[in-house]
Amino acid sequence: MIKATNEQIAQQEIFDFSKVEKVLEKYKNARGAVIPILQMTQAEYGYLPEPVIALISEKLHIGVSEITGVATFYAQFHLKPRGQHIIKMCCGTACHVKGAKKVLDKLSETLEVTAGMTTKDNAFTLEEVACLGACSLAPVMMVDEDLHGKLAPDTVASVIKEIKESGIRK
């Protein structure tokens, strides 16, 4: 088992662990509950912070590297903070043929990030996905739970502006 580093211990001293402690309490006698613990913990924090992973490791008597291995294996888990709005740009076959790359490039330019990154103001996280299952609307992107189809590079800025102006938060 890998022990927590001095940096992780220092972070733990200033980190609010009350949320993860409630999750761990719920699963204290459950064997093999790593995934539900990570899911509930991520729901509380929005991602899986290093100090939280270290605490989960300690409480479950499982190495930090094993917990991190599970978290990085499944796409549902995130080790970095994410934006208030998640933009998933489809780059599947239909979307690719209809110009998804140009739309993604315009999104990157508009948001000043590349796929996989979060904007400086934490408003948006941009992700490239293989398929959103809306091929008839290609190229398509999903912003949170809203689908935007038949996109073109010149329509991207207006979608982003609309989201910013709406003030809607997840």
N, C-alpha and C positions, 0 to 999 in steps of 0.2 A: 504494500500500500504506500502511495506517495503522500508525504506530509505537506501541509500548507507551507508556502514560502513566507518569509518575513514580510514581504509586501502585502500578501493576502491577509496576514494576521493584522497588519496595520490598517488595511481597508476595513476589516471586520469590526475594529474598534469604533469606527465612525459610521457604520452602516446600520440601517434599521432592519433588524432581522425578525420583527414581530410577525410579518406576513408569512415568511417561510417556516417559522416555528409553528404556526397554526396548521400549515400543510403537513409538516412532519408529525405533529401530534395526531392528526387525522389518520395517518398511515403508520403509526408507530408499531403496530403488530402485524402489518401486512408484509408478507414476503414477496419479493419480486415486483415491488411497486415503483421502481425508478421512473418509468415513463409517466405514470399518472402524477407522481410528485413533481417531475419537471414540467409537465403540462400546467398543473395548478400554480406552480411557482411562477412560470412565465406569464400566466394570466394575471398574477398579482403585480409583477414588476414590469411587464412588457417585454422582457428579455431575461436571460439568465446571467446575472452579474457574477464575476469571479468569486467575490466573497461568499455569495450564496451557494455556489457550487462547492466551495471549500467546506461550508457548514453541512451541506447535504452529505458530502463525502464522509465527514467526521461522524455524523449521526448514524449513517447507514453502514459505517465500517467498510466502505468501498473506496478505492483509490480515486483521486481527483481525475486522473487520466482516464479511468473507466467511465466516470460520469460525463466527462467532456467527450469521450468517444461516442457515447450514446447520443449526446446533444448534437454532435456534428454529423452523425450518420443520418439522422432524420431531418428533412428539410423544414419541418414545422418549428424547430427550435432555433433560437437566435442568441448569439453570444454578445451582440452589440445592441445598444438602444436603436429603436426604429422610429420612423417618423409618425406623426399623427395621422397621416394618410399614406396608405400603401398603394403604389401604382404598379400594376403587373402588366407589362407589355408582352403580348403574344408574339412569338417569333416562330410559330409552327408553319407548316408547309403553305397553307392557304394564305396566311398573313404575310409570310415571307414573299410569296409570289406577288402579292398586292402592295408591297412596299413597306413592310414593317420596319425594316432596317432604317429607312429614311425617317420614319416617324420616331423611332427610338433615338436616332441621332438628334432630332429636333427636341425631343423631351430632355435629353442630356444637356443640350445647349441651353434650353429654357430654365432648367432647374440647377444648372451648373454642377451636375454630378454625373457619374457613369453608373451603369447598371450594377446593383449591389450596394450602392452608397445611399446615405441619408443627407439631405440638405443641411447646411450650417444652422438654420433656424429650427431644425427638427420637424419641419412641417411635412416633408415628403420623403419616403424611401422608394427608390426606383428599382424594380426587379424585372428581369427578362425571364419569361416562362415559356415552356415548350408548347402548351396549348391551353386555351380557355374554353374550347368547345363551342365556339360561336363563329364557325368558319364562314357562314353566309354573310357575316358582318365585317369580314376582313378588310383591312387590318383593324384589330380590336385591342383595347386595353381595359383593364378593370381598375377603378379607383375605389378602394375599400370594397363595397358591395355593388357599386354601380358600374354597369358595362357601357363603354363608349365605342361605337363601331363606325365603320366606313371612314376611318381617320385619314387625314393627309397631314403632311408636315405643317402646312399653314393653318390647321385647325387646332393644333396642340396647345398653343399659347392661350387661346380663348378658353379651353377646358380648364387649364391650370388657373387662369385668372378667375373664372367662375367659382372654382372651389375655394380659392383664397378669399374672395369677396363674400361668399356665403357664411363664412365663419363657422361652418359645421366642423365639429370635432368628433372623433371616434369616441 
